[in-house]
Amino acid sequence: MTAVAVIVAGLLIAGAVLAWPRTRRTVTTSAERAVHSTLHTASLAARPLRAGLTVESAEEAAPHLRALTGAAALGVADPEGGLLAWDGVHGDLDEVFLDAARQAVAGERRILVIAGDSGEYPRRTVTAQPLLIEDTGVVGVLGIVTGGQPEPGMLGALAEVARYVCGQLELAELDASRARLDRAEVRALRAQISPHFIYNALNTIASFVRTDPGRARELILEFADFTRYSFRSAAEYTVLSDELNNIDRYLALERARFGDALQVRLRIAPEVLGVVLPFLALQPLVENAVRHGLAPRPGGGTVSIAAVDEGTDCVISVEDDGVGMDPELLRSGALDAVESSGGPARFEAAHVGLANVDDRLRAAFGNDYGLVVETAPGAGTKVSMRVPKFRAGITA
């Protein structure tokens, strides 16, 4: 065999050894495709229902709910028997459905009504299934139209779809409850600001009225802008730049009171100024640093506020070089006027403010986004929060 033949034979052998077997193409079965289609349809119905049961959400969800039941037509009614949506044929049966819906609400049970022959449609059945939520009652009614007596499978599908709708409506109520809780917590923070800071700010302004009227006017404007922002009627989120502007007003009033005993350092990355965070998330942190970190310390100290870009997140920190505290007291929540030997009193109100912000961060962004507190007696306190630079569904 020639040298060339040997080389060719070797390459052929190597090719045979190194050839990778072709992967057999995987083809989904009809059952798998049906499951995927059903899940996709259910997700399309869930999206509007998470806003609660309204005319708009019912009209958007009705076509998808009808597809899940396989019925010729589907209706959605409110608990008072008012029609919210109708999808499909047999529009002449909407009044029959509403009458059945009222019976379903009153009895909290499924109602079947046989409609008479009408030439084009021989015999049809309207089935009204109440949307029943435990501890709430009937929140609406689903209705379907079938030809003749509905099969058990059809009735079972209607019951399952009704349960699915009830689950989405319960989640909608949880979302609404969380929003109400967020608003209540913001009101609690506002109430916390009111008693101590406003009183001190007004006293400070009053002290300048005679000695420095121009300075007093400036402080009155700062105070007005601060209170206008803090007590505004708005959504529960804002952007970092607005929070920082309000903090600047707060610190201007506190510097007027403390003079050179209060120094402020800022380190803010411009690219994170538009980051969205809970409304009044920074106020309790800065106020805690001034009132409980620096005020008890002879000679005052410095508050440092930083906001840095860390990839997909923004990390915001408020640090003081004040008196600090025992971390065990913070961890246990035992902050009721605790006094250590030679140390300052620390009050529960400060802890409540931090806990409030921590809860709101976790509710908005998940448990990876709460507050982190670093402190020790005599070593100051640093409170940090991590906020995602973008989160779907959360806007200022």
Phi, psi and omega in degrees: 000134182289166179297322180295318180297321179298317180296315180298316179298321179296320179294320178296317178297315179299319178298322179292323181287321187271351182299128181272129182297141180289134179286132179289134182293130180270125180248127180290148179277166179296326178294319179295320178295323179294318179297315180299316181297319180295316179296321179295317179296319179297320179293325178293325178287328184292325187303308179289328183293336179291353175266002183099172183267103179228175176300315183296312182292323180294317180296323180286325184276333188305313180300322181287322178294322177296321178297324179292326180275335183077016183277162177288330179208154180219137177238154176232129180236156176273173184297340179270002179086019177269141182284125177262322182200152174218128181230132178109191182278192178061039179297343180287352182261010183297323179291323175299317179297316182295323176295317178294324180297318179296322177293321180295322178292314182296319183263354183051045180209164180290140179236132175246132180233127177271123177269142184291166178297145180215047175068279183294320179245116182297270181238133182230153180239130175257123179246123180252120182248116181291144174268098188252121179248131181300138180068002178240319182103198181281125182251358180169184181218136170257138177228143177232156177243128178231158176277124182070200181286125180294141178289156178304324179296322178294317179294323177295321178296319179298318179297319180292319178295321178298318178297320179297316179298317179300320178299318179293323179290326175295319177296323177298319179292323176297318177300316180294321179295321179295320178297319178296321179295318178301317179295322179294322180291325175296319178297324178295320177296320178298320179296326179291326179293319191305304193297310189270312186292314183299318179299313181294321181296316180294321177298320179295315179298317180300325182292338180266350186302317181271321186281326182209080183302324179297316178296322179298318179297318178300317181291326177297319178295319177298317180296318180297315180294321179298311182291326179298317179289313187293329183251018180292154175266103186210178177294169185278002179238156177212180179256157184302321182299320179292320177298319181293322177298320179290323176298322179298320177296316179301313182291329176298319178290321180289324178293328176296329181277318186267342181067220182290352179289347179241113176250148182230135175235135179239140173219093187241124175283125184302328185289350180254006183296335180268005180295138181269135178214164180302142179301135181060035178282331183269331184307309181296328181292314181290318180296322177298320180296319182286310187287318188252348178260311187261322183303319180283352184270127177301127180088357177072215182170205188234138171253126180246127179242125182229146173219115186237154179272123177232070178071245181277354183239163170241131179251122182246134180224147175235120186231140174232155177256038183273211190285341182066188179199169177286119182299334179295325178292321178294318182294322183274344182082008182275074184245023182282091177049046179283134177235126174264164183297118180075003183254175185275161173278137177237131189252154184300329183303322179296316180295320179299318179298317178293318180297323178299311180296318179301314180298318182291323176297315181293322180294324183279318191241352183106169187290349178280358189238032176276186179278148172239124183246127175242121183201161174197152179305125178080359185247011180077184183219138175232124178243125183237148173227143176251127183234132176294141181289340174211136174217121182304135177087354181243113180225158180279000000 
